[in-house]
Amino acid sequence: MSNDSPKSDQHDVEALHIGLLKADDHKIRRIVAVVDSVSDPSVNPALLDPLRPRLALLNAARPLRFARLLFIPLDPLTVPTRAWRPGGPTIPRSILGPIARLVRTGLGSVGPYIDKIITGAKTDSTQAIARAGEALWPRAAEILDKAPAPVDWPETGLPLATYQPLSASIAAVFRRAPLLLSLARGEEIGALEADDASVEDILRNIENESDAGCAMIARLILLRSPRAARVLWRMIASGRGQDEKTVMEQAMGRGMEAVLTQMERETGFTDGIGHGALADVSGEVGRVATFLREIETDASFANEWPRVRAIREKLDEACRERFARGINEGLLRPLASVSGQMQGAAQTVLETCARDLRKLDAAGRKVGRPDTYDRLLREALEAVRVATEAGTLTLMRRCRLTEILAGSEAAEILYNKAQAEL
């Protein structure tokens, strides 16, 4: 008897989703690689939608296809369609396909030029993204300013009336996407100050954009370039036209409220820090800490200080828990599980983990209490000592790990003491 009924198909899909959610990081990466190799675009949402929170934490490099490139500026704002609310500074995921096809059709000869740039590139290729994005995003804004709703809009599950407000907001971001990306890159490499000229360009004609579009721009700055927010607030206060000043004050207020609300949720930013790739965590901690510091040092936001204190406590806890897990999984467990002398490749993995831990250590100490980090680093150094005495590590490998975990002076003292004992 056949069991090919809609109900059984639904159960099969649910069982598949449950299995995917329980998969470890290695399996998730393999699944993503398989999905990315399939030409049928319908396979992507069917398999990956339940995994998107995990994918964001893994930060896995994926093929830089057209639609993926187009929406890079909007990634932090994209939410499941069921979580989207009209007028809010977010983008419902179901509109990405129809908007991408609409923009692609309107590009004409620019499309093949962009394809040539991104062919073979992945989402970690900053140069390809910057070059292709400069050609794509401003042109996409022009297309969305004029184009009617795409014929496949019903696929989004949203009323037709939602198209124009959404397309106008997305166009507002696309117009400024290269500048927003540049500000975010500056934040990532640790630039001390944002470029005033770039911020000025972002503000140009801002009063002509929709309220939601302005709020999206403000939220992106606060999320990805909090140091630029300082310049932005200074410019808003420095005698701009009243209409523009009012628009930006309202936009920054809405953007800040959205960011704070996201951080207050149990499944908000702490998931990214608590379960994200260790190599990426310190940068996220730094951005969040900078954002909180901007609010804490501005008396005009005094009403928000109790919220900020609670968020800082959550951030501190998430950092300490992630550091403890990183020490255990990346150093203590591997050192205890090796039989015989550790080989070069394994030593490289240990040293990479140690460097990532020290970056998180430096960022986490600026957020809260340092005692946890001191204690866990002592435990790591003790495990390195025990592994050396057991023959797992050579003296030089112990010294290298000690230098990363405790500094060059500690490594030098260790080396000199060992030499004196020979």
N, C-alpha and C positions, 0 to 999 in steps of 0.2 A: 504494500500500500504506500502510495507516495505521500511524503510529508512536506511537499513543496508549497506550503501555504504562506501567506503574508505574515501570519503570526509566528510561524517557525523561523522565517527569514529574519524577523525582528529579534527573536531570541538569539539567533546566530550572531547578528551584528552586535547585540549587547554583550554576548559572551566574548566576542573578539575585542571589544573596547575594554572590558574588564581585564582581559589578558594583557593588552597593551599597557594599561595603566600600571600593572604589576611588574612590567619588564624592567630590567636594570638599564643603566645608562648605555652600556655597550650594545645591548639589543636594540635600544631606541635608535642609536646612530645607524645600525645596520638597516633597520626598517626605513629610516629616512633616506638612506642611500638607494634602497630598492625603489621607493616611491618616486624619487627624483629621476630615476632612470626610465620610468614609464611615461609614455607620451600622452596617455589619456588624462586630461586635467581633472576629470571627475574623481579619479582615484585619490588625489591629494586630500581634499576635504573629508572624504569618506573615512580615511585612515588616520589622518593627522589632527583633525579638529579636537578629539579628546586629549591629544598629547601636547597641545600648544603651550600650556604652562610649563611642561617639562622641557620642551624645545627651547623656550626662552631662557631657561636656567642653564641648559647645556651650551647655548651659544655656538651651535655647530655650524661650520661653514657649509653653505649650500650653493648649487649652481645659480649664477646671477642672471636669471631670466628676466624678460621684459617687465612683467607684472610685479615681480619682486623688487626690481630696481625702482619702478614707479612709486611704490608705496613705502620705500625706506624712510622718507621724511615723516611719515605718519605712523610708523610702527608703534611708538609708545602710546598712541591714542586709539589704536584699534582694539575693539572689544567684541565679544560674541553679540550677535544681533539681539538676543533676548535681554542683554544688559544695557543696550543703548537707549537713550532717552532723547527725544527731539529737542534741539537747541543746546544740548550739552556739548562740552569740548571733547567729544569722542567720535569715532568712526565705526559704524556697524560692519562687521566682517563680510556680510553677505553682499555688500555693494562693490567689493573690490574687483570681482570678475567683470561685471558689466561696465564699470568705469574704465578698467584697463583696456577692454575691447573698444570702447568709445574713443579713448585717447589714441590708441594704436591706429584706428581707421583715419583719424584726423591728422596724423603726422605726415602722411605722404612720403616724400623722399627722405625725410629725416629718420624714418624708422630703420631702413637698412644701415644707415650710418651708425645708429645706436647699437644695432645688432652686432656690427663689426667690432665695436669696442668691447662689448660684454661677452662675446663668444669665448668660451673656455675659462672665463673668470668665475670667481666665487664671491660670496657675500663678505669675505674678509679682505677683498681686494680694494683698498681705499682709493687707489689711483684710478682704477676703472670706474668705480662708483662716482668719483668726483667729475671725471671727464664726461661720462655718459649723462650724468645728472644735470650738468650745466646745459647740455643740449636738450634734455628732455623736459625738466620740470617747468621752466618758464613757458615753453611751448604748450605743455599740458594745461597750464593755467589759462592760456589764451583759448584753447579748445573748449574747456569747461565753461568759460565765460559766455560762449555763444551757442554751444550745442544743446539741442533739446534732449529730453530724457531718452536713453537708449531703448531700443525695441525690446530688449530682454530684461528691462527693469522689473517686471513681475517676478522674475526668478529671485529677487532679493527678499520677497515677502513683505515689502514695505509699501505703503500707499504712494501713488505717483506724486502727490503733493510734497513728499519728503525730498524729492530729487533736487529741486532748485536750491533750497537752503544748504543741503549737503554739498552739492557741487560748488557753490559759492564759497563755502568755508574751506573746502579742499583746495580750491584755486588760490585762496588767500595764503595758504601755507606753501603751495607750490611756487608762487611768485617769489617767495623768500627762502626757498629750500636750500639753494647753494650757500647763502649766508648763514642760515641756521646750522647747516652741516659744518661749516667752517668754525663756527663758535663751539660746537660740540667737540670737534677735533682738538681745538685749543685747550678745552677742559681736560681732554684725555691725556694730552702730553704735558699738562701741568703749567700752562701759561699763567703768569701771575695776574694779568689783567686782560679783560676782553678788549677787542679793537673797537674804539669809539666810532670810527667811520662805519664799520659793519653794523653796529647797533643803530646808528643814524639811518643807514639804508633800510634796515628792517622797519623802522618807524615811518618811513616815507609813505605818504598817502594812506596811513593806517586808518584814518577816520572814514575812509571810503569803503572799508571792508565791513562785513557783517559782524554782529556781536559775537556769534559763535566762532567765526574765523579768527577774530582778535583774541578770544579766550584760548583757542587752540595754539596760537603763536606764543602767547604768554606761558601757557602750560609747558610747551616744548622747551622754552628758555629755562624755566624753573627746574624742569626735570633733567635736562641734558647740559645746560650751561649756566649753573647757578651764579658763577662769578659775573656773567654778563648781566644778570638781573640787577646787580648793584649799579652798573652803568645805566641800565634802562631806567631804573627808578630815579637816578640823578637827572637824567635828561627830561623825564616827565615833569619833574619839579622845577626845571630851569626855564620857565617863561615860554612854553610852547603855546600855540593857539588853544583857546579854551575848549573848542570842540575836540581837538586831538587829545588834549590832556584828559578830558572827561572820558573819552573812549578808552584810552590806555589805562587809566586808573580803574575803570570798571573791568577791563580785560584782565589786568593783573590780579584784581580781587577774585574774579571767578577762577582764574588759573590757579591761584594759591589755594583756594578752597578745595578745588578738585584734587590737587596734589596732597594736601593735608588729609583729606578724607581717605584717599587711597592708602596713605601710610598708616592710618589708624585702623584699617581693616586687618583682621587676623591673618588673612591670606594675601596681604599687600606686599610691601617691599621686603619684609623680613623673610619671605620665602626665597626671594632672589639671593639674599645674603646667606641664609641658613642652608640652602641646598644648591646654590649656584657653583659653577666651576671655580675652584680655588684661585686660578689665575685671574679671574674677572672680578672677584669679590671686593678687593681693596679699592678698585676704581669706583665701584658703586657706593661703597661706604664713604669715600671721599666726596662724591657728589651730594649724597644725602646730608652729610655733616656740613658741607658748605651751605647748602640750602637752609638748614636749621640755624646756622650761625648768622646768616643774613637777616633772618627774622628776629633772632635774639638780640642783635645789636642795633635794631631800629625801633625806637620808642613808639613810632606810629603803629606798630603791630603788637603793642603791649597786650591787647585783648587775646591774642593768639598764643601768648607765652605759656599758659598752662597746657595747652595742646602740644606745644613744641616740647615741653619737658617730658610729657608722657611718651611722645614719639622717640625722644632721645634715649629714654630708659629702655624702650623696646629695641632700639638700634644697638645699644650697648650689650644687651642680653644676646641678641642674634649674633653679634660679632664674637663674643666670648664663646658661645656654643659652637660656632663655625670653626674658630681657631682650635678648640679642644678636639673637634672631630678631625680636623686636618692633621693635627699632631698624631692622633691615634691611627688614622687610616693611612697617612702618607709617610710616617716615620716609625712609630713604635711597632705597628703590626708587621711591616715589611722586614724590619731588623730582626724581629723575633722569629720570623718564619723561614729565614734563609738558613740552609745547611751548607757548611763550607764557606769559602771566601766569596764575598759578593763580587760580581763581575762588573765591568765598566759601564755597561748599559744601565744596570740597576742602580749603580752609584749616581749616574746622571739624573735618573728619575728622582732619587732622594734629594739631590742638590736643587733640582728645579722646584720640588715641593718646599724645601727649606726657604728658598728665595721668595716664593709666593706667600709663605707663612709670615716672613718678616715684613713683607709689604702690608699684609693684613694687620700684623702687630702694630706697625707704625700708624696706620689709619685708625685702628680700634682704640689705641691709647688716647687719641684726641677726643674720643666720644665719651669714655667712661673710666672706670677704675683699671689701673694697670696691674694689680696684684695677680689676677688670674693669668695674665700673659707671662709674668715673671715665673710663676710656679710651673706652668706648662713647659716653658723653655728649659727650666732646670730638669724637668723629667725627660725631655728630649735629649739633653746633653748627657744625662745619666745613661739613657738607653744606648747612646753612641759609645760611651765609655765601656759599658758591658759588652757590646758587640765587638769592640776592638779586642778586649781581653779574651773573648771566645774565638777570635780568629776570623770573624765575619768581615771586619774592616781592617785595612792596613793603617799604620800610623798616619800616613799622608792623607788618606781618605777621611780619617777622623779629624785631622786638622782642618781639612777643607770644609767639612760640615760644621765644625766648631766656629770657624771664621764666619760662615753665613749666619749661624744661629746666635752667636755671642759677640762677634766682632773680631777684627784682626789682632787686637792686643791679647785677647783670650787665647787665640790660636797660637800666637807667638810664644806666650808663656807655656802652653802645653807642649809645643815642639821643643823648646829649650830644656824643659824639665825631662822630657823623654830622652833627649840627646845626652843629658848629664848622667842619666841612669844607665847608659850603655857601657 
